[in-house]
Amino acid sequence: MTTQLEQIADKQRVEQISKNAYTYKGEYGSLHKNAISDGDEKGKGQFEESNLVGSLTDIQTRKDNLLKNPYNSNNEYSSLNPNAMSDGDEKGKGQLTDSGSIGGKTDILTRTENIVKNIYNSENGYGVSNPNAISDGDEKGKGRLTDSGSIGGKTDILTRTENIVKNIYNSENGYSYLHSNAISNGDEFGKGQLSDTGSVGGKTDILTRTENIIKNTYNEKKTYPDFTI
């Protein structure tokens, strides 16, 4: 004996099945006509007899694209296709032989123009020994010619020479902590202590310190007292 709820469910199931295009007698599967590509919009699966794949729109779009495409079974695109090789047109860029050109027409022309403009080539290769790489008095070369040679271009050498002339310190008058201009000897230059009992600082430093000591009410004879609690 079925319950009232089961009766309602059976009725609803029958109504829903009647609306469904696929029933027990026409179950949907990979072999159903609406699953196979047979020329309509529903099926997309490959049909063995026609070897088609996709719906009607898919098939038609593929046909249109194949007609537009210059490459097909009779003219497949590959590394050996004329449109893949550098043979003087804009399409191919691959090297045809070991000694062949590379790139499209524009690439080849641009490379040729650049080679013509370039002063360095197989007969005049740029390297450390090239005149334009060596410091020989012009602006181009900056590398040292010999162990004792100059370094830099013409402007570099002139600037360095001018700076050396302006500099009061050189190989004969090297600056160090023992140099007169580094020692506190009464001028403004030196500030380093000359000996353990020598002064420290330049002329202004010493005078200022002396003035401050005079103004200070506390000194070696009258030290500031330490207060204890």
LINLIN-V155696 format. One record per run of one state. SS is the DSSP state (2 for helix, 1 for strand, 0 for the rest). FROM is the first residue (numbers start at 1). LEN is the number of residues. Records with the same first field share a line. If there is no record, write none. Layout:
BEGIN
SS->FROM-LEN + FROM-LEN
END
This chain:
BEGIN
0->1-3 + 20-16 + 37-8 + 46-1 + 48-4 + 53-3 + 69-3 + 73-2 + 76-6 + 86-8 + 95-10 + 118-3 + 122-2 + 125-6 + 135-8 + 144-10 + 167-3 + 171-2 + 174-9 + 184-8 + 193-10 + 216-14
2->4-16 + 56-13 + 82-3 + 105-13 + 131-3 + 154-13 + 203-13
1->36-1 + 45-1 + 47-1 + 52-1 + 72-1 + 75-1 + 85-1 + 94-1 + 121-1 + 124-1 + 134-1 + 143-1 + 170-1 + 173-1 + 183-1 + 192-1
END
